[in-house]
């Protein structure tokens, strides 16, 4: 835990230790080497406020994307229903 975060040789990215398995619980996720390295990097460089703002923007963008996808799916379902009704009317004639 006392290891410093490793930066790439050019200093443009962070080198994290990657694990092969995917954490199954929130506690295990927080203790995974990738997340632990991220937390350490944020803490050592005093980036708590900045990282919170970035993560908040990501969460808001994902929520907006999810809502727009739901609206598109609902609109597509209405169009399919209208097309099916039109088909039934044509068959009756």
Biopython code that builds the backbone (N, CA, C, O; Angstrom):
import numpy as np
from Bio.PDB.StructureBuilder import StructureBuilder

atoms = [
    (1, "UNK", "N", (0.827, -1.186, 0.000)),
    (1, "UNK", "CA", (0.000, 0.000, 0.000)),
    (1, "UNK", "C", (0.872, 1.251, 0.000)),
    (1, "UNK", "O", (0.416, 2.312, -0.427)),
    (2, "UNK", "N", (2.096, 1.154, 0.462)),
    (2, "UNK", "CA", (2.976, 2.314, 0.546)),
    (2, "UNK", "C", (3.662, 2.611, -0.783)),
    (2, "UNK", "O", (4.371, 3.611, -0.899)),
    (3, "UNK", "N", (3.462, 1.755, -1.791)),
    (3, "UNK", "CA", (4.088, 1.982, -3.092)),
    (3, "UNK", "C", (3.521, 3.233, -3.739)),
    (3, "UNK", "O", (2.324, 3.507, -3.661)),
    (4, "UNK", "N", (4.400, 3.978, -4.375)),
    (4, "UNK", "CA", (3.959, 5.157, -5.122)),
    (4, "UNK", "C", (3.296, 4.707, -6.412)),
    (4, "UNK", "O", (3.557, 3.608, -6.902)),
    (5, "UNK", "N", (2.453, 5.542, -6.951)),
    (5, "UNK", "CA", (1.830, 5.258, -8.236)),
    (5, "UNK", "C", (2.888, 5.391, -9.315)),
    (5, "UNK", "O", (3.696, 6.319, -9.288)),
    (6, "UNK", "N", (2.887, 4.480, -10.249)),
    (6, "UNK", "CA", (3.890, 4.489, -11.307)),
    (6, "UNK", "C", (3.346, 5.232, -12.518)),
    (6, "UNK", "O", (2.282, 4.894, -13.035)),
    (7, "UNK", "N", (4.076, 6.242, -12.966)),
    (7, "UNK", "CA", (3.720, 6.959, -14.179)),
    (7, "UNK", "C", (4.443, 6.329, -15.353)),
    (7, "UNK", "O", (5.501, 5.722, -15.185)),
    (8, "UNK", "N", (3.870, 6.475, -16.550)),
    (8, "UNK", "CA", (4.552, 5.964, -17.733)),
    (8, "UNK", "C", (5.830, 6.763, -17.965)),
    (8, "UNK", "O", (6.024, 7.821, -17.369)),
    (9, "UNK", "N", (6.695, 6.255, -18.828)),
    (9, "UNK", "CA", (7.991, 6.896, -19.035)),
    (9, "UNK", "C", (7.859, 8.334, -19.516)),
    (9, "UNK", "O", (8.643, 9.197, -19.121)),
    (10, "UNK", "N", (6.872, 8.597, -20.365)),
    (10, "UNK", "CA", (6.692, 9.970, -20.850)),
    (10, "UNK", "C", (5.847, 10.819, -19.906)),
    (10, "UNK", "O", (5.703, 12.022, -20.122)),
    (11, "UNK", "N", (5.291, 10.212, -18.868)),
    (11, "UNK", "CA", (4.529, 10.942, -17.856)),
    (11, "UNK", "C", (3.110, 11.275, -18.264)),
    (11, "UNK", "O", (2.431, 12.037, -17.574)),
    (12, "UNK", "N", (2.645, 10.716, -19.380)),
    (12, "UNK", "CA", (1.315, 11.065, -19.866)),
    (12, "UNK", "C", (0.210, 10.156, -19.342)),
    (12, "UNK", "O", (-0.969, 10.478, -19.493)),
    (13, "UNK", "N", (0.562, 9.036, -18.733)),
    (13, "UNK", "CA", (-0.455, 8.136, -18.226)),
    (13, "UNK", "C", (0.031, 7.434, -16.969)),
    (13, "UNK", "O", (1.214, 7.467, -16.629)),
    (14, "UNK", "N", (-0.920, 6.793, -16.285)),
    (14, "UNK", "CA", (-0.631, 6.091, -15.047)),
    (14, "UNK", "C", (-0.523, 4.605, -15.356)),
    (14, "UNK", "O", (-1.377, 4.061, -16.056)),
    (15, "UNK", "N", (0.503, 3.943, -14.852)),
    (15, "UNK", "CA", (0.639, 2.499, -15.006)),
    (15, "UNK", "C", (0.013, 1.821, -13.793)),
    (15, "UNK", "O", (0.509, 1.958, -12.674)),
    (16, "UNK", "N", (-1.074, 1.092, -14.015)),
    (16, "UNK", "CA", (-1.750, 0.373, -12.952)),
    (16, "UNK", "C", (-1.422, -1.102, -13.055)),
    (16, "UNK", "O", (-1.149, -1.620, -14.137)),
    (17, "UNK", "N", (-1.451, -1.762, -11.925)),
    (17, "UNK", "CA", (-1.339, -3.211, -11.915)),
    (17, "UNK", "C", (-2.721, -3.746, -12.273)),
    (17, "UNK", "O", (-3.699, -3.421, -11.600)),
    (18, "UNK", "N", (-2.815, -4.554, -13.311)),
    (18, "UNK", "CA", (-4.111, -5.070, -13.737)),
    (18, "UNK", "C", (-4.307, -6.490, -13.241)),
    (18, "UNK", "O", (-3.394, -7.315, -13.279)),
    (19, "UNK", "N", (-5.511, -6.755, -12.777)),
    (19, "UNK", "CA", (-5.831, -8.105, -12.332)),
    (19, "UNK", "C", (-6.686, -8.785, -13.394)),
    (19, "UNK", "O", (-7.373, -8.121, -14.170)),
    (20, "UNK", "N", (-6.637, -10.101, -13.419)),
    (20, "UNK", "CA", (-7.364, -10.862, -14.432)),
    (20, "UNK", "C", (-8.835, -11.064, -14.077)),
    (20, "UNK", "O", (-9.686, -11.144, -14.963)),
    (21, "UNK", "N", (-9.129, -11.144, -12.788)),
    (21, "UNK", "CA", (-10.498, -11.423, -12.387)),
    (21, "UNK", "C", (-11.281, -10.132, -12.158)),
    (21, "UNK", "O", (-10.715, -9.102, -11.791)),
    (22, "UNK", "N", (-12.584, -10.206, -12.380)),
    (22, "UNK", "CA", (-13.465, -9.055, -12.187)),
    (22, "UNK", "C", (-14.056, -9.143, -10.784)),
    (22, "UNK", "O", (-14.594, -10.183, -10.404)),
    (23, "UNK", "N", (-13.961, -8.067, -10.012)),
    (23, "UNK", "CA", (-14.513, -8.089, -8.652)),
    (23, "UNK", "C", (-16.024, -8.311, -8.676)),
    (23, "UNK", "O", (-16.722, -7.764, -9.530)),
    (24, "UNK", "N", (-16.526, -9.111, -7.743)),
    (24, "UNK", "CA", (-17.939, -9.445, -7.715)),
    (24, "UNK", "C", (-18.750, -8.605, -6.736)),
    (24, "UNK", "O", (-19.977, -8.562, -6.830)),
    (25, "UNK", "N", (-18.095, -7.951, -5.815)),
    (25, "UNK", "CA", (-18.820, -7.125, -4.859)),
    (25, "UNK", "C", (-18.193, -5.730, -4.822)),
    (25, "UNK", "O", (-17.080, -5.523, -5.305)),
    (26, "UNK", "N", (-18.922, -4.785, -4.244)),
    (26, "UNK", "CA", (-18.426, -3.420, -4.151)),
    (26, "UNK", "C", (-17.154, -3.351, -3.312)),
    (26, "UNK", "O", (-16.227, -2.612, -3.645)),
    (27, "UNK", "N", (-17.108, -4.123, -2.221)),
    (27, "UNK", "CA", (-15.922, -4.119, -1.359)),
    (27, "UNK", "C", (-14.708, -4.641, -2.124)),
    (27, "UNK", "O", (-13.624, -4.062, -2.044)),
    (28, "UNK", "N", (-14.889, -5.736, -2.867)),
    (28, "UNK", "CA", (-13.781, -6.282, -3.639)),
    (28, "UNK", "C", (-13.377, -5.343, -4.771)),
    (28, "UNK", "O", (-12.198, -5.250, -5.115)),
    (29, "UNK", "N", (-14.355, -4.647, -5.347)),
    (29, "UNK", "CA", (-14.056, -3.674, -6.402)),
    (29, "UNK", "C", (-13.165, -2.567, -5.860)),
    (29, "UNK", "O", (-12.182, -2.186, -6.495)),
    (30, "UNK", "N", (-13.506, -2.054, -4.695)),
    (30, "UNK", "CA", (-12.713, -0.970, -4.098)),
    (30, "UNK", "C", (-11.308, -1.422, -3.727)),
    (30, "UNK", "O", (-10.378, -0.616, -3.698)),
    (31, "UNK", "N", (-11.155, -2.702, -3.446)),
    (31, "UNK", "CA", (-9.851, -3.229, -3.053)),
    (31, "UNK", "C", (-9.046, -3.767, -4.231)),
    (31, "UNK", "O", (-7.931, -4.255, -4.045)),
    (32, "UNK", "N", (-9.599, -3.684, -5.444)),
    (32, "UNK", "CA", (-8.872, -4.190, -6.605)),
    (32, "UNK", "C", (-7.651, -3.309, -6.861)),
    (32, "UNK", "O", (-7.678, -2.117, -6.554)),
    (33, "UNK", "N", (-6.603, -3.868, -7.409)),
    (33, "UNK", "CA", (-5.359, -3.109, -7.616)),
    (33, "UNK", "C", (-5.541, -1.859, -8.475)),
    (33, "UNK", "O", (-4.906, -0.836, -8.216)),
    (34, "UNK", "N", (-6.407, -1.928, -9.501)),
    (34, "UNK", "CA", (-6.616, -0.770, -10.368)),
    (34, "UNK", "C", (-7.231, 0.398, -9.596)),
    (34, "UNK", "O", (-6.774, 1.536, -9.705)),
    (35, "UNK", "N", (-8.264, 0.106, -8.822)),
    (35, "UNK", "CA", (-8.956, 1.153, -8.080)),
    (35, "UNK", "C", (-8.082, 1.657, -6.942)),
    (35, "UNK", "O", (-8.055, 2.858, -6.671)),
    (36, "UNK", "N", (-7.376, 0.770, -6.281)),
    (36, "UNK", "CA", (-6.467, 1.176, -5.213)),
    (36, "UNK", "C", (-5.400, 2.128, -5.750)),
    (36, "UNK", "O", (-5.063, 3.118, -5.101)),
    (37, "UNK", "N", (-4.875, 1.829, -6.927)),
    (37, "UNK", "CA", (-3.886, 2.698, -7.566)),
    (37, "UNK", "C", (-4.471, 4.047, -7.920)),
    (37, "UNK", "O", (-3.816, 5.078, -7.772)),
    (38, "UNK", "N", (-5.713, 4.037, -8.391)),
    (38, "UNK", "CA", (-6.394, 5.304, -8.710)),
    (38, "UNK", "C", (-6.585, 6.140, -7.447)),
    (38, "UNK", "O", (-6.275, 7.332, -7.433)),
    (39, "UNK", "N", (-7.097, 5.512, -6.389)),
    (39, "UNK", "CA", (-7.276, 6.232, -5.120)),
    (39, "UNK", "C", (-5.949, 6.817, -4.630)),
    (39, "UNK", "O", (-5.891, 7.966, -4.194)),
    (40, "UNK", "N", (-4.896, 6.022, -4.705)),
    (40, "UNK", "CA", (-3.575, 6.465, -4.242)),
    (40, "UNK", "C", (-3.099, 7.665, -5.068)),
    (40, "UNK", "O", (-2.590, 8.640, -4.516)),
    (41, "UNK", "N", (-3.266, 7.587, -6.387)),
    (41, "UNK", "CA", (-2.853, 8.676, -7.268)),
    (41, "UNK", "C", (-3.594, 9.964, -6.924)),
    (41, "UNK", "O", (-2.990, 11.032, -6.821)),
    (42, "UNK", "N", (-4.919, 9.850, -6.746)),
    (42, "UNK", "CA", (-5.736, 11.022, -6.412)),
    (42, "UNK", "C", (-5.300, 11.610, -5.082)),
    (42, "UNK", "O", (-5.160, 12.827, -4.965)),
    (43, "UNK", "N", (-5.085, 10.779, -4.085)),
    (43, "UNK", "CA", (-4.703, 11.249, -2.754)),
    (43, "UNK", "C", (-3.317, 11.880, -2.753)),
    (43, "UNK", "O", (-3.121, 12.959, -2.195)),
    (44, "UNK", "N", (-2.349, 11.201, -3.384)),
    (44, "UNK", "CA", (-0.971, 11.703, -3.372)),
    (44, "UNK", "C", (-0.818, 13.035, -4.097)),
    (44, "UNK", "O", (0.052, 13.840, -3.763)),
    (45, "UNK", "N", (-1.673, 13.257, -5.092)),
    (45, "UNK", "CA", (-1.578, 14.485, -5.877)),
    (45, "UNK", "C", (-2.637, 15.517, -5.503)),
    (45, "UNK", "O", (-2.809, 16.518, -6.198)),
    (46, "UNK", "N", (-3.346, 15.268, -4.399)),
    (46, "UNK", "CA", (-4.358, 16.181, -3.878)),
    (46, "UNK", "C", (-5.370, 16.569, -4.958)),
    (46, "UNK", "O", (-5.605, 17.750, -5.213)),
    (47, "UNK", "N", (-5.959, 15.555, -5.581)),
    (47, "UNK", "CA", (-6.899, 15.772, -6.682)),
    (47, "UNK", "C", (-8.321, 15.332, -6.328)),
    (47, "UNK", "O", (-9.098, 14.972, -7.212)),
    (48, "UNK", "N", (-8.662, 15.361, -5.042)),
    (48, "UNK", "CA", (-9.970, 14.878, -4.623)),
    (48, "UNK", "C", (-11.107, 15.666, -5.267)),
    (48, "UNK", "O", (-12.049, 15.076, -5.796)),
    (49, "UNK", "N", (-11.026, 16.982, -5.227)),
    (49, "UNK", "CA", (-12.100, 17.821, -5.778)),
    (49, "UNK", "C", (-12.220, 17.617, -7.284)),
    (49, "UNK", "O", (-13.325, 17.466, -7.807)),
    (50, "UNK", "N", (-11.097, 17.613, -7.975)),
    (50, "UNK", "CA", (-11.099, 17.455, -9.427)),
    (50, "UNK", "C", (-11.639, 16.090, -9.842)),
    (50, "UNK", "O", (-12.418, 15.984, -10.790)),
    (51, "UNK", "N", (-11.221, 15.050, -9.127)),
    (51, "UNK", "CA", (-11.685, 13.705, -9.482)),
    (51, "UNK", "C", (-13.185, 13.568, -9.208)),
    (51, "UNK", "O", (-13.888, 12.898, -9.964)),
    (52, "UNK", "N", (-13.681, 14.191, -8.142)),
    (52, "UNK", "CA", (-15.110, 14.163, -7.859)),
    (52, "UNK", "C", (-15.885, 14.826, -8.989)),
    (52, "UNK", "O", (-16.897, 14.295, -9.446)),
    (53, "UNK", "N", (-15.414, 15.985, -9.440)),
    (53, "UNK", "CA", (-16.102, 16.700, -10.519)),
    (53, "UNK", "C", (-16.115, 15.878, -11.808)),
    (53, "UNK", "O", (-17.129, 15.819, -12.504)),
    (54, "UNK", "N", (-14.995, 15.253, -12.117)),
    (54, "UNK", "CA", (-14.915, 14.442, -13.335)),
    (54, "UNK", "C", (-15.852, 13.241, -13.244)),
    (54, "UNK", "O", (-16.591, 12.953, -14.185)),
    (55, "UNK", "N", (-15.822, 12.543, -12.112)),
    (55, "UNK", "CA", (-16.693, 11.377, -11.949)),
    (55, "UNK", "C", (-18.163, 11.785, -11.956)),
    (55, "UNK", "O", (-19.008, 11.051, -12.469)),
    (56, "UNK", "N", (-18.472, 12.943, -11.393)),
    (56, "UNK", "CA", (-19.846, 13.442, -11.405)),
    (56, "UNK", "C", (-20.305, 13.714, -12.834)),
    (56, "UNK", "O", (-21.437, 13.390, -13.190)),
    (57, "UNK", "N", (-19.447, 14.300, -13.648)),
    (57, "UNK", "CA", (-19.783, 14.552, -15.056)),
    (57, "UNK", "C", (-19.998, 13.237, -15.811)),
    (57, "UNK", "O", (-20.908, 13.132, -16.633)),
    (58, "UNK", "N", (-19.174, 12.254, -15.535)),
    (58, "UNK", "CA", (-19.322, 10.951, -16.191)),
    (58, "UNK", "C", (-20.660, 10.316, -15.816)),
    (58, "UNK", "O", (-21.357, 9.774, -16.673)),
    (59, "UNK", "N", (-21.011, 10.386, -14.542)),
    (59, "UNK", "CA", (-22.278, 9.810, -14.076)),
    (59, "UNK", "C", (-23.456, 10.509, -14.733)),
    (59, "UNK", "O", (-24.394, 9.850, -15.182)),
    (60, "UNK", "N", (-23.422, 11.847, -14.797)),
    (60, "UNK", "CA", (-24.514, 12.590, -15.425)),
    (60, "UNK", "C", (-24.627, 12.265, -16.913)),
    (60, "UNK", "O", (-25.733, 12.133, -17.439)),
    (61, "UNK", "N", (-23.497, 12.136, -17.583)),
    (61, "UNK", "CA", (-23.517, 11.799, -19.012)),
    (61, "UNK", "C", (-24.103, 10.408, -19.236)),
    (61, "UNK", "O", (-24.867, 10.200, -20.178)),
    (62, "UNK", "N", (-23.750, 9.459, -18.377)),
    (62, "UNK", "CA", (-24.288, 8.096, -18.511)),
    (62, "UNK", "C", (-25.793, 8.068, -18.254)),
    (62, "UNK", "O", (-26.531, 7.364, -18.944)),
    (63, "UNK", "N", (-26.250, 8.839, -17.255)),
    (63, "UNK", "CA", (-27.684, 8.895, -16.977)),
    (63, "UNK", "C", (-28.434, 9.482, -18.169)),
    (63, "UNK", "O", (-29.483, 8.966, -18.555)),
    (64, "UNK", "N", (-27.901, 10.564, -18.758)),
    (64, "UNK", "CA", (-28.540, 11.190, -19.909)),
    (64, "UNK", "C", (-28.585, 10.227, -21.094)),
    (64, "UNK", "O", (-29.593, 10.146, -21.796)),
    (65, "UNK", "N", (-27.499, 9.502, -21.311)),
    (65, "UNK", "CA", (-27.445, 8.534, -22.408)),
    (65, "UNK", "C", (-28.466, 7.421, -22.190)),
    (65, "UNK", "O", (-29.135, 6.991, -23.130)),
    (66, "UNK", "N", (-28.581, 6.961, -20.950)),
    (66, "UNK", "CA", (-29.531, 5.902, -20.629)),
    (66, "UNK", "C", (-30.967, 6.382, -20.843)),
    (66, "UNK", "O", (-31.798, 5.640, -21.367)),
    (67, "UNK", "N", (-31.260, 7.624, -20.438)),
    (67, "UNK", "CA", (-32.599, 8.170, -20.612)),
    (67, "UNK", "C", (-32.937, 8.349, -22.085)),
    (67, "UNK", "O", (-34.057, 8.056, -22.506)),
    (68, "UNK", "N", (-31.971, 8.831, -22.876)),
    (68, "UNK", "CA", (-32.250, 9.013, -24.301)),
    (68, "UNK", "C", (-32.437, 7.675, -25.003)),
    (68, "UNK", "O", (-33.254, 7.566, -25.917)),
    (69, "UNK", "N", (-31.695, 6.664, -24.591)),
    (69, "UNK", "CA", (-31.862, 5.328, -25.165)),
    (69, "UNK", "C", (-33.245, 4.771, -24.830)),
    (69, "UNK", "O", (-33.878, 4.127, -25.667)),
    (70, "UNK", "N", (-33.706, 5.019, -23.616)),
    (70, "UNK", "CA", (-35.029, 4.554, -23.212)),
    (70, "UNK", "C", (-36.112, 5.262, -24.025)),
    (70, "UNK", "O", (-37.087, 4.635, -24.441)),
    (71, "UNK", "N", (-35.945, 6.560, -24.251)),
    (71, "UNK", "CA", (-36.917, 7.310, -25.058)),
    (71, "UNK", "C", (-36.932, 6.805, -26.498)),
    (71, "UNK", "O", (-37.999, 6.658, -27.095)),
    (72, "UNK", "N", (-35.754, 6.539, -27.054)),
    (72, "UNK", "CA", (-35.684, 6.023, -28.423)),
    (72, "UNK", "C", (-36.341, 4.650, -28.524)),
    (72, "UNK", "O", (-37.036, 4.367, -29.500)),
    (73, "UNK", "N", (-36.129, 3.807, -27.539)),
    (73, "UNK", "CA", (-36.741, 2.478, -27.544)),
    (73, "UNK", "C", (-38.259, 2.587, -27.456)),
    (73, "UNK", "O", (-38.982, 1.839, -28.113)),
    (74, "UNK", "N", (-38.730, 3.514, -26.646)),
    (74, "UNK", "CA", (-40.172, 3.710, -26.503)),
    (74, "UNK", "C", (-40.764, 4.219, -27.814)),
    (74, "UNK", "O", (-41.831, 3.766, -28.229)),
    (75, "UNK", "N", (-40.079, 5.158, -28.468)),
    (75, "UNK", "CA", (-40.549, 5.691, -29.738)),
    (75, "UNK", "C", (-40.554, 4.600, -30.813)),
    (75, "UNK", "O", (-41.485, 4.524, -31.615)),
    (76, "UNK", "N", (-39.529, 3.768, -30.830)),
    (76, "UNK", "CA", (-39.465, 2.675, -31.805)),
    (76, "UNK", "C", (-40.590, 1.674, -31.572)),
    (76, "UNK", "O", (-41.156, 1.145, -32.528)),
    (77, "UNK", "N", (-40.915, 1.414, -30.321)),
    (77, "UNK", "CA", (-42.000, 0.495, -30.002)),
    (77, "UNK", "C", (-43.329, 1.065, -30.466)),
    (77, "UNK", "O", (-44.172, 0.326, -30.974)),
    (78, "UNK", "N", (-43.533, 2.368, -30.301)),
    (78, "UNK", "CA", (-44.774, 3.006, -30.760)),
    (78, "UNK", "C", (-44.879, 2.940, -32.277)),
    (78, "UNK", "O", (-45.954, 2.681, -32.817)),
    (79, "UNK", "N", (-43.763, 3.173, -32.967)),
    (79, "UNK", "CA", (-43.770, 3.101, -34.428)),
    (79, "UNK", "C", (-44.085, 1.690, -34.904)),
    (79, "UNK", "O", (-44.846, 1.510, -35.855)),
    (80, "UNK", "N", (-43.508, 0.691, -34.250)),
    (80, "UNK", "CA", (-43.770, -0.695, -34.622)),
    (80, "UNK", "C", (-45.231, -1.047, -34.376)),
    (80, "UNK", "O", (-45.834, -1.768, -35.171)),
    (81, "UNK", "N", (-45.800, -0.554, -33.298)),
    (81, "UNK", "CA", (-47.204, -0.812, -32.982)),
    (81, "UNK", "C", (-48.107, -0.156, -34.021)),
    (81, "UNK", "O", (-49.088, -0.753, -34.466)),
    (82, "UNK", "N", (-47.770, 1.076, -34.404)),
    (82, "UNK", "CA", (-48.562, 1.780, -35.417)),
    (82, "UNK", "C", (-48.470, 1.059, -36.763)),
    (82, "UNK", "O", (-49.467, 0.961, -37.478)),
    (83, "UNK", "N", (-47.304, 0.563, -37.107)),
    (83, "UNK", "CA", (-47.135, -0.169, -38.365)),
    (83, "UNK", "C", (-47.929, -1.469, -38.347)),
    (83, "UNK", "O", (-48.512, -1.861, -39.358)),
    (84, "UNK", "N", (-47.951, -2.129, -37.210)),
    (84, "UNK", "CA", (-48.718, -3.374, -37.086)),
    (84, "UNK", "C", (-50.208, -3.103, -37.224)),
    (84, "UNK", "O", (-50.920, -3.876, -37.865)),
    (85, "UNK", "N", (-50.685, -2.022, -36.636)),
    (85, "UNK", "CA", (-52.105, -1.662, -36.747)),
    (85, "UNK", "C", (-52.460, -1.331, -38.189)),
    (85, "UNK", "O", (-53.529, -1.705, -38.671)),
    (86, "UNK", "N", (-51.560, -0.625, -38.882)),
    (86, "UNK", "CA", (-51.810, -0.278, -40.280)),
    (86, "UNK", "C", (-51.857, -1.536, -41.139)),
    (86, "UNK", "O", (-52.657, -1.608, -42.071)),
    (87, "UNK", "N", (-51.034, -2.512, -40.852)),
    (87, "UNK", "CA", (-51.002, -3.769, -41.580)),
    (87, "UNK", "C", (-52.322, -4.518, -41.393)),
    (87, "UNK", "O", (-52.871, -5.081, -42.340)),
    (88, "UNK", "N", (-52.820, -4.513, -40.154)),
    (88, "UNK", "CA", (-54.078, -5.194, -39.857)),
    (88, "UNK", "C", (-55.216, -4.535, -40.621)),
    (88, "UNK", "O", (-56.083, -5.233, -41.146)),
    (89, "UNK", "N", (-55.237, -3.214, -40.696)),
    (89, "UNK", "CA", (-56.280, -2.489, -41.415)),
    (89, "UNK", "C", (-56.234, -2.819, -42.898)),
    (89, "UNK", "O", (-57.282, -2.975, -43.524)),
    (90, "UNK", "N", (-55.040, -2.931, -43.473)),
    (90, "UNK", "CA", (-54.905, -3.258, -44.889)),
    (90, "UNK", "C", (-55.405, -4.678, -45.175)),
    (90, "UNK", "O", (-55.994, -4.925, -46.227)),
    (91, "UNK", "N", (-55.176, -5.602, -44.255)),
    (91, "UNK", "CA", (-55.607, -6.980, -44.441)),
    (91, "UNK", "C", (-57.134, -7.071, -44.398)),
    (91, "UNK", "O", (-57.720, -7.893, -45.102)),
    (92, "UNK", "N", (-57.781, -6.242, -43.587)),
    (92, "UNK", "CA", (-59.234, -6.267, -43.451)),
    (92, "UNK", "C", (-59.909, -5.786, -44.734)),
    (92, "UNK", "O", (-61.023, -6.216, -45.031)),
    (93, "UNK", "N", (-59.273, -4.919, -45.488)),
    (93, "UNK", "CA", (-59.864, -4.380, -46.720)),
    (93, "UNK", "C", (-59.765, -5.360, -47.793)),
    (93, "UNK", "O", (-60.206, -5.097, -48.912)),
]
sb = StructureBuilder()
sb.init_structure("model")
sb.init_model(0)
sb.init_chain("A")
sb.init_seg("    ")
for serial, (resi, resn, name, xyz) in enumerate(atoms, 1):
    if name == "N":
        sb.init_residue(resn, " ", resi, " ")
    sb.init_atom(name, np.array(xyz, "f"), 0.0, 1.0, " ", f" {name:<3s}", serial, name[0])
structure = sb.get_structure()
